[in-house]
Amino acid sequence: MSEKSREQIWDEWRELVNMAPQELEDWLETEESRSVGDSDDGESTGHKSGRRIVKIKRTNKDELSDDQWDHMATVVGYIKRHLSQGGPEEDVESSAWRYSLMNWGHDPL
């Protein structure tokens, strides 16, 4: 479990995971979504995470499992690290940087 409290995780999650469940689900169906990230078995880590994020966003806060809270903390950490690296100077809209963030539920635009 994260060193952060669940309230801290919840607040950061709500701030950083800014894509609605259906929006993220639709995004995960695109070629652009599948074009980024590391993968061992054909599906990238971010793409798998995106599917988990959709389920979490459709779950009531009181009903979240310990595993879901752990994943939420992982997602928040990933998004913060990725944002701190900064995006491309030009063409952010169609960049691998943005696509990767979107797989994790954050659209920087």
Beta strands, then each sheet from edge to edge (+ up, - down):
end
